[in-house]
Amino acid sequence: MNSIRLRLLALLLAMLALAALVMGAVTYRNVLAETESLFDYQLRQMALSLRDQGEIEPAQAGALADSELDFVIQIWSADGRAIYASRPHDVLPTRALLGLADVQVGGQVWRAYSVFTGTRVIQVAQPRKIRRKLAADAALRSVAPLLGVAPLMALLIWWLAALTLRPLQRVAGAVRERDSQSLAPLP
């Protein structure tokens, strides 16, 4: 009797663990992809929101600079003259690839979005390393509930297996109490 119960529990718990792993992996991967897409959208929106802005004087640009931001915004006139930079950045290219692009800069990969508005080029860039960390954190937070639910499901499986096998346990007990010559029906 215990061997049937143990085999059943082992198989059901293994199936639960496999299902949790597959669900966790698929969820993690989907959240990473969705977060990357969201970050690309954010780069586009930042660049497009700046297209109608006027030229910013260097004295005013200093007040807007924030070293805590992980974005770098650069704006050039159509003739290549720098109009604005959110913070000085020596290694980002002074020429932009229009649209979304991965830019290799000094051993670090940046995700950049650049748009030409007719009179200026606007580029918004963010280090890939920061994007990956933010996306991985979001994906882990979305998978974390599985860690809490899996032990509860294991307990539920154990309880249901015991409940389901209880009639078989009663029959086995009745057989143990009988002598070898008894032909009476089992309850």
GROMACS elastic network, one bead per residue, 0.5 to 0.9 nm:
[ bonds ]
;  ai    aj funct       b0    kb
    1     4     6  0.53903   500
    1     5     6  0.64079   500
    1     6     6  0.86421   500
    1   165     6  0.88444   500
    1   168     6  0.80536   500
    1   169     6  0.69088   500
    1   172     6  0.76942   500
    2     5     6  0.50088   500
    2     6     6  0.58731   500
    2     7     6  0.83954   500
    3     6     6  0.50041   500
    3     7     6  0.59543   500
    3     8     6  0.83812   500
    4     7     6  0.51792   500
    4     8     6  0.60199   500
    4     9     6  0.84723   500
    4   165     6  0.89705   500
    5     8     6  0.51143   500
    5     9     6  0.59977   500
    5    10     6  0.84111   500
    5   161     6  0.71735   500
    5   162     6  0.74879   500
    5   165     6  0.74201   500
    6     9     6  0.50942   500
    6    10     6  0.58935   500
    6    11     6  0.84647   500
    7    10     6  0.50858   500
    7    11     6  0.60774   500
    7    12     6  0.84775   500
    8    11     6  0.52705   500
    8    12     6  0.60569   500
    8    13     6  0.84541   500
    8   161     6  0.74601   500
    9    12     6  0.51360   500
    9    13     6  0.58848   500
    9    14     6  0.83136   500
    9   154     6  0.89723   500
    9   157     6  0.73683   500
    9   158     6  0.64360   500
    9   161     6  0.69413   500
   10    13     6  0.52327   500
   10    14     6  0.59737   500
   10    15     6  0.84845   500
   11    14     6  0.50809   500
   11    15     6  0.60783   500
   11    16     6  0.85650   500
   12    15     6  0.50249   500
   12    16     6  0.61419   500
   12    17     6  0.86377   500
   12   154     6  0.84861   500
   12   157     6  0.72020   500
   12   158     6  0.87900   500
   13    17     6  0.60948   500
   13    18     6  0.85196   500
   13   153     6  0.87901   500
   13   154     6  0.62752   500
   13   157     6  0.74789   500
   13   158     6  0.85248   500
   14    17     6  0.50684   500
   14    18     6  0.61167   500
   14    19     6  0.85176   500
   15    18     6  0.51174   500
   15    19     6  0.60608   500
   15    20     6  0.85167   500
   16    19     6  0.51042   500
   16    20     6  0.60619   500
   16    21     6  0.85551   500
   16   150     6  0.75313   500
   16   153     6  0.78063   500
   16   154     6  0.74646   500
   17    20     6  0.50873   500
   17    21     6  0.61227   500
   17    22     6  0.86194   500
   17   150     6  0.75732   500
   17   154     6  0.89113   500
   18    21     6  0.50881   500
   18    22     6  0.61546   500
   18    23     6  0.85080   500
   19    22     6  0.51650   500
   19    23     6  0.59997   500
   19    24     6  0.83560   500
   20    23     6  0.51054   500
   20    24     6  0.58523   500
   20    25     6  0.84301   500
   20   146     6  0.68272   500
   20   147     6  0.85644   500
   20   150     6  0.71067   500
   21    24     6  0.50443   500
   21    25     6  0.60092   500
   21    26     6  0.85150   500
   21   146     6  0.89848   500
   22    25     6  0.51484   500
   22    26     6  0.60784   500
   22    27     6  0.84095   500
   23    26     6  0.52337   500
   23    27     6  0.59383   500
   23    28     6  0.83733   500
   23   143     6  0.84979   500
   23   146     6  0.85371   500
   24    27     6  0.51402   500
   24    28     6  0.59094   500
   24    29     6  0.84905   500
   24   142     6  0.86887   500
   24   143     6  0.55976   500
   24   144     6  0.85685   500
   24   146     6  0.71453   500
   25    28     6  0.50924   500
   25    29     6  0.60933   500
   25    30     6  0.85278   500
   25   143     6  0.83273   500
   26    29     6  0.51987   500
   26    30     6  0.60669   500
   26    31     6  0.85443   500
   27    30     6  0.51264   500
   27    31     6  0.60353   500
   27    32     6  0.84998   500
   27   139     6  0.74238   500
   27   142     6  0.73793   500
   27   143     6  0.66483   500
   28    31     6  0.52906   500
   28    32     6  0.61892   500
   28    33     6  0.87360   500
   28   136     6  0.80202   500
   28   138     6  0.87099   500
   28   140     6  0.66842   500
   28   142     6  0.72513   500
   28   143     6  0.64214   500
   29    32     6  0.51430   500
   29    33     6  0.63022   500
   29    34     6  0.86643   500
   29   139     6  0.75645   500
   30    33     6  0.51449   500
   30    34     6  0.60698   500
   30    35     6  0.84553   500
   30   139     6  0.81412   500
   31    34     6  0.50302   500
   31    35     6  0.58901   500
   31    36     6  0.84488   500
   31   135     6  0.74429   500
   31   136     6  0.83301   500
   31   138     6  0.72057   500
   31   139     6  0.51821   500
   31   140     6  0.88280   500
   31   142     6  0.76391   500
   32    35     6  0.51863   500
   32    36     6  0.61831   500
   32    37     6  0.86455   500
   32   132     6  0.81582   500
   32   135     6  0.53895   500
   32   136     6  0.64055   500
   32   138     6  0.77043   500
   32   139     6  0.59389   500
   33    36     6  0.51723   500
   33    37     6  0.62506   500
   33    38     6  0.86362   500
   33   135     6  0.83239   500
   34    37     6  0.50331   500
   34    38     6  0.61238   500
   34    39     6  0.86366   500
   34   135     6  0.86524   500
   35    39     6  0.61071   500
   35    40     6  0.85888   500
   35   131     6  0.86224   500
   35   134     6  0.83579   500
   35   135     6  0.55769   500
   35   136     6  0.88541   500
   35   138     6  0.78480   500
   35   139     6  0.84072   500
   36    39     6  0.50755   500
   36    40     6  0.62506   500
   36    41     6  0.86304   500
   36   131     6  0.73851   500
   36   132     6  0.80232   500
   36   135     6  0.68636   500
   37    40     6  0.51270   500
   37    41     6  0.62440   500
   37    42     6  0.86505   500
   38    41     6  0.50072   500
   38    42     6  0.61806   500
   38    43     6  0.87545   500
   39    43     6  0.63107   500
   39    44     6  0.87155   500
   39   131     6  0.74616   500
   39   135     6  0.89578   500
   40    43     6  0.51188   500
   40    44     6  0.63182   500
   40    45     6  0.86660   500
   40   100     6  0.75889   500
   40   111     6  0.81504   500
   40   112     6  0.84593   500
   40   113     6  0.77738   500
   41    44     6  0.50938   500
   41    45     6  0.61239   500
   41    46     6  0.85841   500
   42    45     6  0.51129   500
   42    46     6  0.61042   500
   42    47     6  0.86173   500
   43    46     6  0.52141   500
   43    47     6  0.62661   500
   43    48     6  0.86353   500
   43    71     6  0.88349   500
   43   100     6  0.87075   500
   43   111     6  0.87104   500
   43   112     6  0.73277   500
   43   113     6  0.60210   500
   43   114     6  0.88398   500
   43   123     6  0.87991   500
   43   124     6  0.60694   500
   43   125     6  0.72706   500
   43   126     6  0.82658   500
   44    47     6  0.52361   500
   44    48     6  0.60779   500
   44    49     6  0.84708   500
   44    99     6  0.84719   500
   44   100     6  0.82705   500
   44   112     6  0.89962   500
   44   113     6  0.61004   500
   44   114     6  0.79003   500
   44   115     6  0.84110   500
   44   124     6  0.78790   500
   45    48     6  0.50884   500
   45    49     6  0.59082   500
   45    50     6  0.86925   500
   46    49     6  0.52098   500
   46    50     6  0.66445   500
   46    73     6  0.87790   500
   46   124     6  0.71123   500
   47    50     6  0.54409   500
   47    51     6  0.67961   500
   47    73     6  0.79948   500
   47   113     6  0.72346   500
   47   114     6  0.70370   500
   47   115     6  0.70347   500
   47   122     6  0.59382   500
   47   123     6  0.63844   500
   47   124     6  0.59492   500
   48    51     6  0.53348   500
   48    52     6  0.82912   500
   48   115     6  0.75539   500
   48   117     6  0.87863   500
   48   122     6  0.80612   500
   49    52     6  0.72924   500
   49    53     6  0.82487   500
   50    53     6  0.54638   500
   50    54     6  0.88268   500
   50    75     6  0.88297   500
   50   122     6  0.74810   500
   51    54     6  0.85842   500
   51   115     6  0.85333   500
   51   116     6  0.85941   500
   51   117     6  0.63858   500
   51   120     6  0.77336   500
   51   121     6  0.83774   500
   51   122     6  0.71437   500
   52   117     6  0.86215   500
   53    56     6  0.83670   500
   55    83     6  0.60513   500
   55    84     6  0.73585   500
   56    59     6  0.82425   500
   56    60     6  0.63067   500
   56    61     6  0.61188   500
   56    83     6  0.67243   500
   56    84     6  0.63119   500
   57    60     6  0.52774   500
   57    61     6  0.61371   500
   57    62     6  0.88584   500
   57    83     6  0.81731   500
   57    84     6  0.81085   500
   58    62     6  0.63793   500
   58    83     6  0.88583   500
   58    84     6  0.78965   500
   59    62     6  0.55521   500
   59    63     6  0.71819   500
   60    63     6  0.54319   500
   60    64     6  0.67926   500
   61    64     6  0.51353   500
   61    65     6  0.63513   500
   61    84     6  0.71408   500
   61    85     6  0.76440   500
   61    86     6  0.71050   500
   61    87     6  0.85563   500
   62    65     6  0.52741   500
   62    66     6  0.86622   500
   62    86     6  0.82515   500
   62    87     6  0.81954   500
   63    66     6  0.82184   500
   64    86     6  0.70370   500
   64    87     6  0.88234   500
   65    69     6  0.86925   500
   65    85     6  0.84538   500
   65    86     6  0.53294   500
   65    87     6  0.56903   500
   66    69     6  0.58260   500
   66    86     6  0.74703   500
   66    87     6  0.72898   500
   67    70     6  0.77547   500
   67    86     6  0.88907   500
   67    87     6  0.72230   500
   68    71     6  0.89329   500
   69    72     6  0.77774   500
   70   125     6  0.85459   500
   70   126     6  0.60714   500
   70   127     6  0.72933   500
   70   130     6  0.76305   500
   71    86     6  0.81915   500
   71   124     6  0.67140   500
   71   125     6  0.55751   500
   71   127     6  0.76739   500
   72    85     6  0.72052   500
   72    86     6  0.57727   500
   72    87     6  0.65679   500
   72    88     6  0.84980   500
   72    89     6  0.77418   500
   72    92     6  0.88195   500
   72   123     6  0.80625   500
   72   124     6  0.57378   500
   72   125     6  0.52247   500
   72   126     6  0.64407   500
   73    84     6  0.76553   500
   73    85     6  0.55092   500
   73    86     6  0.50791   500
   73    87     6  0.76091   500
   73   122     6  0.73776   500
   73   123     6  0.57487   500
   73   125     6  0.64893   500
   74    82     6  0.76406   500
   74    83     6  0.77380   500
   74    84     6  0.56120   500
   74    86     6  0.65559   500
   74    87     6  0.85338   500
   74    94     6  0.84926   500
   74   121     6  0.81553   500
   74   122     6  0.59090   500
   74   123     6  0.51680   500
   74   124     6  0.64624   500
   74   125     6  0.84818   500
   75    81     6  0.86091   500
   75    82     6  0.61179   500
   75    83     6  0.53788   500
   75    85     6  0.63924   500
   75   120     6  0.68130   500
   75   121     6  0.56095   500
   75   123     6  0.62751   500
   75   124     6  0.87227   500
   76    79     6  0.77039   500
   76    80     6  0.54689   500
   76    81     6  0.53086   500
   76    83     6  0.51042   500
   76    84     6  0.69790   500
   76    85     6  0.89182   500
   76    94     6  0.85940   500
   76    95     6  0.89675   500
   76   119     6  0.87493   500
   76   120     6  0.54599   500
   76   121     6  0.51199   500
   76   122     6  0.65617   500
   76   123     6  0.85986   500
   77    80     6  0.52836   500
   77    81     6  0.52088   500
   77    82     6  0.64530   500
   77    83     6  0.64039   500
   77   119     6  0.60255   500
   77   121     6  0.62272   500
   77   122     6  0.88055   500
   78    81     6  0.74339   500
   78   116     6  0.81699   500
   78   117     6  0.87819   500
   78   118     6  0.71462   500
   78   119     6  0.51291   500
   78   121     6  0.65396   500
   79   119     6  0.85806   500
   79   120     6  0.81864   500
   80    83     6  0.89164   500
   80    94     6  0.83871   500
   80    95     6  0.81571   500
   80   120     6  0.83292   500
   80   121     6  0.83405   500
   82    85     6  0.76526   500
   82    94     6  0.85386   500
   83   120     6  0.87175   500
   84    87     6  0.87299   500
   85    88     6  0.64047   500
   85    89     6  0.81067   500
   86    89     6  0.88190   500
   89    92     6  0.60922   500
   90    93     6  0.81073   500
   91    94     6  0.87449   500
   91   105     6  0.60987   500
   91   106     6  0.66106   500
   92    95     6  0.87273   500
   92   103     6  0.83036   500
   92   104     6  0.87734   500
   92   105     6  0.62430   500
   92   106     6  0.85998   500
   92   110     6  0.86842   500
   92   125     6  0.86458   500
   93    96     6  0.68078   500
   93   103     6  0.84347   500
   93   105     6  0.78120   500
   96    99     6  0.88089   500
   96   112     6  0.84976   500
   96   113     6  0.84115   500
   96   114     6  0.61755   500
   96   115     6  0.84869   500
   96   121     6  0.77673   500
   96   122     6  0.83199   500
   96   123     6  0.67390   500
   97   100     6  0.76987   500
   97   101     6  0.67932   500
   97   103     6  0.88117   500
   97   112     6  0.83224   500
   97   113     6  0.78861   500
   97   114     6  0.63370   500
   97   115     6  0.84931   500
   97   123     6  0.87560   500
   98   101     6  0.78039   500
   98   112     6  0.89438   500
   98   113     6  0.68463   500
   98   115     6  0.54721   500
   98   116     6  0.71262   500
   98   121     6  0.86289   500
   98   123     6  0.84071   500
   99   112     6  0.78415   500
   99   113     6  0.51830   500
   99   114     6  0.50929   500
   99   115     6  0.61767   500
  100   111     6  0.72082   500
  100   112     6  0.56919   500
  100   114     6  0.67424   500
  101   110     6  0.82431   500
  101   111     6  0.58826   500
  101   112     6  0.53548   500
  101   113     6  0.64105   500
  101   114     6  0.83709   500
  102   109     6  0.64013   500
  102   110     6  0.56188   500
  102   112     6  0.61962   500
  102   113     6  0.88693   500
  102   128     6  0.82879   500
  103   108     6  0.82878   500
  103   109     6  0.55704   500
  103   110     6  0.50731   500
  103   111     6  0.62401   500
  103   112     6  0.68708   500
  103   125     6  0.88700   500
  104   107     6  0.65477   500
  104   108     6  0.58162   500
  104   110     6  0.63626   500
  104   111     6  0.89370   500
  105   108     6  0.51896   500
  105   109     6  0.59685   500
  105   110     6  0.70262   500
  106   109     6  0.81614   500
  108   127     6  0.72636   500
  108   128     6  0.78168   500
  108   129     6  0.80180   500
  109   126     6  0.87759   500
  109   127     6  0.60961   500
  109   128     6  0.56040   500
  109   129     6  0.74954   500
  110   125     6  0.62374   500
  110   126     6  0.54069   500
  110   128     6  0.50516   500
  110   129     6  0.80173   500
  111   124     6  0.84500   500
  111   125     6  0.55631   500
  111   126     6  0.54191   500
  111   127     6  0.61166   500
  111   128     6  0.58039   500
  111   131     6  0.86293   500
  112   123     6  0.66722   500
  112   124     6  0.55924   500
  112   126     6  0.64458   500
  112   127     6  0.85969   500
  113   122     6  0.81472   500
  113   123     6  0.56121   500
  113   124     6  0.54337   500
  113   125     6  0.64158   500
  114   121     6  0.68265   500
  114   122     6  0.54513   500
  114   124     6  0.64700   500
  114   125     6  0.85187   500
  115   120     6  0.83433   500
  115   121     6  0.56936   500
  115   122     6  0.54352   500
  115   123     6  0.66385   500
  116   119     6  0.73554   500
  116   120     6  0.58458   500
  116   122     6  0.65475   500
  116   123     6  0.89627   500
  117   120     6  0.55115   500
  117   121     6  0.63371   500
  117   122     6  0.78864   500
  118   121     6  0.79104   500
  126   129     6  0.86341   500
  126   130     6  0.74771   500
  126   131     6  0.74492   500
  127   130     6  0.55507   500
  127   131     6  0.66387   500
  127   132     6  0.88900   500
  128   132     6  0.60417   500
  128   133     6  0.85789   500
  129   132     6  0.52041   500
  129   133     6  0.62836   500
  129   134     6  0.87392   500
  130   133     6  0.51795   500
  130   134     6  0.62208   500
  130   135     6  0.85467   500
  131   134     6  0.52259   500
  131   135     6  0.60492   500
  131   136     6  0.84887   500
  132   135     6  0.50656   500
  132   136     6  0.59200   500
  132   137     6  0.84582   500
  133   136     6  0.51140   500
  133   137     6  0.60867   500
  133   138     6  0.85989   500
  134   137     6  0.51892   500
  134   138     6  0.62757   500
  134   139     6  0.86636   500
  135   138     6  0.51310   500
  135   139     6  0.61194   500
  135   140     6  0.86066   500
  136   140     6  0.60567   500
  136   141     6  0.85373   500
  137   140     6  0.51846   500
  137   141     6  0.62154   500
  137   142     6  0.87084   500
  138   141     6  0.51520   500
  138   142     6  0.63384   500
  138   143     6  0.88655   500
  139   142     6  0.50972   500
  139   143     6  0.63723   500
  139   144     6  0.86948   500
  140   143     6  0.51086   500
  140   144     6  0.60035   500
  141   144     6  0.52047   500
  141   145     6  0.77655   500
  142   145     6  0.68971   500
  142   146     6  0.85851   500
  143   146     6  0.57624   500
  143   147     6  0.75481   500
  144   147     6  0.54198   500
  144   148     6  0.71703   500
  145   148     6  0.52233   500
  145   149     6  0.62216   500
  145   150     6  0.86139   500
  146   150     6  0.58094   500
  146   151     6  0.89361   500
  147   150     6  0.55992   500
  147   151     6  0.73300   500
  148   151     6  0.63435   500
  148   152     6  0.71053   500
  149   152     6  0.52218   500
  149   153     6  0.61332   500
  149   154     6  0.86817   500
  150   153     6  0.50395   500
  150   154     6  0.61673   500
  150   155     6  0.87468   500
  151   155     6  0.62903   500
  151   156     6  0.86020   500
  152   155     6  0.51703   500
  152   156     6  0.62072   500
  152   157     6  0.86493   500
  153   157     6  0.60813   500
  153   158     6  0.85564   500
  154   157     6  0.51030   500
  154   158     6  0.61972   500
  154   159     6  0.86631   500
  155   158     6  0.50594   500
  155   159     6  0.61739   500
  155   160     6  0.85823   500
  156   159     6  0.51110   500
  156   160     6  0.60501   500
  156   161     6  0.84845   500
  157   160     6  0.51019   500
  157   161     6  0.59783   500
  157   162     6  0.85085   500
  158   161     6  0.52383   500
  158   162     6  0.62410   500
  158   163     6  0.86221   500
  159   162     6  0.51897   500
  159   163     6  0.61090   500
  159   164     6  0.85542   500
  160   164     6  0.59229   500
  160   165     6  0.84455   500
  161   164     6  0.50952   500
  161   165     6  0.60337   500
  161   166     6  0.84779   500
  162   165     6  0.52455   500
  162   166     6  0.60327   500
  163   166     6  0.52963   500
  163   167     6  0.82094   500
  164   167     6  0.71350   500
  164   168     6  0.82759   500
  165   168     6  0.52911   500
  165   169     6  0.63172   500
  165   170     6  0.88846   500
  166   170     6  0.63143   500
  166   171     6  0.87893   500
  167   170     6  0.50579   500
  167   171     6  0.63356   500
  167   172     6  0.86684   500
  168   171     6  0.51036   500
  168   172     6  0.61776   500
  168   173     6  0.86195   500
  169   172     6  0.50564   500
  169   173     6  0.61760   500
  169   174     6  0.86690   500
  170   173     6  0.50646   500
  170   174     6  0.62432   500
  170   175     6  0.86923   500
  170   187     6  0.88618   500
  171   174     6  0.50611   500
  171   175     6  0.62261   500
  171   176     6  0.86950   500
  171   186     6  0.71037   500
  171   187     6  0.73740   500
  172   175     6  0.50906   500
  172   176     6  0.62661   500
  172   177     6  0.88291   500
  173   176     6  0.51104   500
  173   177     6  0.64297   500
  173   178     6  0.89987   500
  174   177     6  0.52352   500
  174   178     6  0.65903   500
  174   186     6  0.70067   500
  174   187     6  0.78419   500
  175   178     6  0.53735   500
  175   179     6  0.82132   500
  175   186     6  0.76532   500
  176   179     6  0.78546   500
  178   181     6  0.81500   500
  178   182     6  0.64096   500
  179   182     6  0.56845   500
  180   183     6  0.86003   500
  182   185     6  0.87253   500
  183   186     6  0.88765   500
